Amino acid sequence: MRDAVIVEAVRTPIGKGRPTGALAHVHPVQLLAHTLRTLVERSGVDPALIDDVIGGTVDQVGEQAMNTTRYAALAAGLPETVPATTVDRQCGSSQQAVHFAAQGVMAGAYDLVVACGVESMSRVPMWSNVPAGADPFGPGVAERYPEGLVPQGISAELIAAKWSLSRARMDEFAVSSHGRAAAAWEGGLFDAEVAPLEGVGRDESVRPGSTPEVLAGLKPAYYDAAFAERFPGIEWNVTAGNTSPVNDGASAVLITSGEMAARLGLRPLARLHSFAVTGSDPLLMLTGVVPATEKVLHRAGLRLSDIDLFEVNEAFASVVLAWQQETGADLARVNVRGGAIALGHPLGASGTRLTTTLVHAMRERGARYGLQTMCEAGGLANAMILESV
């Protein structure tokens, strides 16, 4: 079986959501087209050689309907002969695109393929694809879970309660995320991965002056009397401050085989070493990162101590902190350039955003192994391990 390597990785700056976000007026197809165009330009490859473009988008409706990835490829100027498809594994959609792309290269189905993702949460808000009154689950799920499933915010509260995560601990983690992101921007560490557009050159959600005292003044974001009665153990510590914000953005990585990279004169950034995807309790929903991490390490024949850097998506502070408690990972090696709480979480773009940040951080720090994992709605999680080349 052939190897699969990443030879280029770029992303847009991540914009705040409406009404103040500088990218809120940009159509999602244009957001993704900008990243695809930049990816091709920076790599120098002949776009006609691209075998496929696999993109992730979560709310595939309205301006993100009709196979957004295909129209982004056309808008980017790629030849009409280059195919494209759009996948949905919720927040892990573009990480799943990376898995599919790399596995296709390893199997010999692709020689050169793009994995990417986009989400304009300003223009296509969350749950836009679920009309009022619609039931996306059906009677079978209702029979299996008669008490009903819950929104992600409630799951984050249940996780905080189960792992005894205090408000102060989650706020402290959030402040650290902003501090790391701000330091990375000031140090020029994002310059190699970000492709400015529309006059926007930096991630808009980073708050360098964030403090525990400021975050302590925020009200619980998901308090609900009915859920409070159903789950009396909830302390309602999840706020807008220790949760990822609403964002707009796109990201993309170029994947090929080591042999093809050499033939084209491309320098690999990292080898895609191992992959895992798993399901978990759909009520807690966001804890799949724990078994996914265990599964990918087992498949790779590695231990946690072998991993130099981690990217764990900060959908909520409680998710990363519960993952840390279960795995024992050193938080000093987790999200070293800040995470989604600071940088933002444009759903479908976040998987390849994490990958982009991870491969550049690995090169900058001389890391051998990096592990990326993401929680996803419905009790799912992806994980993968990258190895430096």
N, C-alpha and C positions, 0 to 999 in steps of 0.2 A: 504494500500500500504506500502511495506517495505521501509526502508531508505537505502541510499547508502553512503558508507564512503570510503575515501582514506586511505589505510593502509601503503603504501610505495610510494615513488616518487623519481626518479633518472634521471640524464641526463649526457651526455658526456660533457666535456669542449667543447666550441664552437670554431672551427678552422676558421682561415682566409681562404678566397678563394685562388685559384691559383693566382700567381705562388709560393707564399711564405708560404701558409698554411700548417701546420704540419699534418693535417688530410686529405689533398687533395688526397693522394695516397690510402686512405682506401675506399674500396667498400662500398656503402650505406647499403647493406645487412649486412655487418660486423659491421658498426656503430650501426645499430639498434639491431643486435644480442648481442652486448656488453651490451647495456642498459637492454635488456630483461633478459640476464643471471644475471646481477647484481641485478636487481629487485627481481628475484626469490631467489637469494642467501641472500640478505639482509632481505627479509621478512621471509625466512625459510619455505615457503609453499611447499607442494608437487606439482610440476608443472602439474601432471596428473589431478589435481582438477580444473585447469583453463578451463573455458567453452568456451572462445573465446579470440582472440587477435585482436583488432580493431586498425589499424594504419592509419595515415595520411601522404600522400605524394602528392606534387603538380605536378611536372613534371614527369608523369608516362610513361616514355619512356626509351629506352636503358637499362642502369643498374638499373633503377628504374621501369621497366616494369614487367609484369607477376605477379602481386600481391606480391610486395616486402615484405609485412608484413609476408606472409606465409613462405617465404624462410628465413627471419630473425629468425622466431620462430624455424625453423629446424636447422639453423646454431647455434642458442643459445643452442641447445640440448634439447629443449622441446619435449615431446613425440609426435610421429607422429599423435596421436589421437587428439591433440589440434588444432582446426581450427583457421584460421586467414583470415582477409579481409582488403583491403586498400580502403580508402575513399578520396574524394577530395572536399573540400570546400575552395579551394585556400589557402590563408595564415592561415585560421582558420581550416585547415583540422584536425589537431590532437585535437584541442578543440572540434570540432564536434565529434571526436572519443570518447572523455570524455562524451559528452552528450549522445551519443548512448549507451555507456557502462553503465553509471549510470542509464539511463532510463530502460535498460534491467534488471538490478538488482532490481530496484524499482517495475518493472512489474512482477518479478518472473521468467523471462526467463533465467537469469544468477544467479549463486551464487558467482562466482569468475571470474573476467574478467580484462584484461589488455587493457588500452588505451595508445597509443604511437604515435610516428611520427619520420620521418627521412627526411633529404634532404642533398644531396651532391651537392651543387651548383658549386663546382669545376668540378665534373665529369659529371654532367647533368645540364648544364646552363639553366637559365630561358628561356622559350619559345622553348626549344628543342622539345617539342611535337607539335609545329606548324611549319611545313616545309615552306620554302620560297614560297610565292605565295598562300598559303592556306588561306581560309577565315573561321575562326572559328565561325562566327556570323550568316551567312546566310542572305537571302533576307528580311526575316521578321523584323529582327533587323534594317537593313538598311532603311526599310520603316518607322519604328517607330522613328528612330533617323537619319534623312536624312543628317544632318551636320556631322555625324560620331562621334564615341566615341574616347577617347584619352588614351594614356598610363598613368600609375599611377603617374609618375613624373609630368605630366601636371596637373593631378587632384590635386596633392599636392600643386602645384603653384596656382591653382584656389582657393583652400581652404585658402591658405595664403592671397590671395587678398581679398576674401570675408570676412574673419575675421580680416582683417587689421593687419596681423602678420608681423612684420618687420624682416629683416635679423638679426638684433642684438638680437631680442627676441628669435628667433629660435636657433641661435648659443649659446645663454646663456643657453637655455634648454639642448642643446646637451652637453655642458661642464658640466652641473650638472649631466647628466646621467653618463658620464665617471667618475666624481668625486665620485658619490655614488657607482658605481661598484668597483672602485679601493679600496674604504674604506671597502666595504663588503669583498673583497678578503683579504685585510690586516687584517681584524678582524676575519678571519676564518669562516665567515657566510655562505660561499658556500660549506664548507667541507662536510656537511651532505648530500648535494644533488648531488654533482659531483662525477662521477666514472671515474678517469683518465684512459687513454689508450694511447698506442703508445708513452709513455714517455711524453704525454701532460697532465698537471694537471690543467691548468688555461685557461680561455677564452682569446683568442689571440687578439681580436679586441679592448680590453680596453686600452685607452691611458690616463694614469694618468696625464701626463703633458699638456693635451689639455687646451687651453685658448681661450677666445674670439678673441684675436689678431691673433692667428694662424688660426682659422676658418675663420676670415674675409678675409684672403688672398686667399681663394678657389674660383674658378670660378663657375658660375651656371652650374648645372649638366645636365639640360634638355632644355637649350635654343634651340629653333627651329624657323626659320624665318616664316614658314607657320603658326605655332600656335601663334606666336607673332602678326601676322596680324589678325588672327581669334579672339584672346583674347587680345585686347590692354590693358586691366587692369592688366595683369601679370607684376610683377616687377622682376621676375627671381631671387628669393632669396633662392631657394632650391638648396643645394649643397651636395657634398659627405659628408661634415662634419655634416649636420643636417638631414641626412638620414641614415637608417640602411644599413650596408655593406653587401657584399656577403659572405656567410658562409657555413660551413659544421657541422652537428651535429645530435644528436638523443636524445630522451627523452621518459620516460614511467612512468605511474602511475598504481598502483594495486588497484582495486575497488571491494568491496564486500558489503554485508549487515552487519548491526550492529550485528545481531544474529550470522552470520557466523564468523565474526571477533572474537566474544567472544568464539565461539566453537573452533576456531583454535588458540586462544591465541594471536591474533594480536591486536596491539594498534592503534586505528584510529587516523589519523592526522587531519582530518576534515570531516564534513558531507557535501555532495553535496545537497545544499538547494533548489535552483531554477535555471531554464534555460530559455533562450530566443534566438531566431534567427530572423533576420529581413532583409528586403530588403530596399534599398534607391536609390537615383538618380545614375544611372550608369555612368553619366558624372563626377560628383564630386566623385563618386565611394567609397570614404573612410570615409564618414560621417555617415555611419550606426551605428557607436559606440554610437552616441547620442540617437537615438530612441531605440537601443538595451538596453542601460542602463536604460532608462525610463521604458521599457517593463519588464525587469527582476525585477526591484524594485517593480513595481506594482504587479507582480505575487507573489513576496515574502512577500508582505504586509509590506515593509520596506521603509524608507526614506533615502536619500543620507547621511544624518547625522548619520545614524545607521552604516554605513560602516567604518570600522577602517583602512583598507588597500585596495588599488586598484592596479591592474596590467592592464595597457592599452598599447597594443603593439605599440612600437615606430617605426612603419614602416617609418614614417616621423615626424619630430618635429611638423609640422603644424597640423597633425591629432590630436595629444594629446592636443595641446594648444587650438585648436578649440573646442574639446570635453570639456576641462576645462572651457572655456568661456560659453558654453551652459549649463553645469551642475552646475557650481559654486563649483566644488570639490576643496579641499585644496591640492595643489600640494605637500605639505610636506608629504602627505599620499599616493602619487602616485609613483609607481616604486621605492620603497625605497632602493632597492639594485641595482639601475640602470636599464636601459631598453635596448631594442634592438639596439639603436644607439650605445651603448657601448658594450653590451654583444654579439650582433650579432643576425641575423634573418635567420636561416636555415629553410626556408619556412614551410615545412611539419612538422618540429619538434617544431615549436615555440609555438603552443597551449599548449602542455603538458610541454614545458619548462616553460612557464608562470605559469602553475598550480603548477609545482614542486617548483618554487621559492616562489609562494604565500603561499603554505601550510607550508613551512619551516619558512617563515617570520612571519606568523601568530602565530606559536608556539613560536618562539623566542621572539615576542613582546607581547604575551598574548592577541592577537586580537580575538574578537568574530566573526566578519563578514569580509569577503574579497570578493571583486568583481573583476572579470576578463572580459575584453572585447577586441575584435580584429576586425579591419577593414579587408575587403577581396575584391578582385577584382570582378568587375561586380556589385558593389553596394550592398554588403552583410556584415553582422556582426553577431557575436556570443557574448553572454554575459551569465555569470553564477555567482551565489553567493555561497560561501563556508561558513560554520559555524563551529567554533571550537567545539571539543567534549571533 
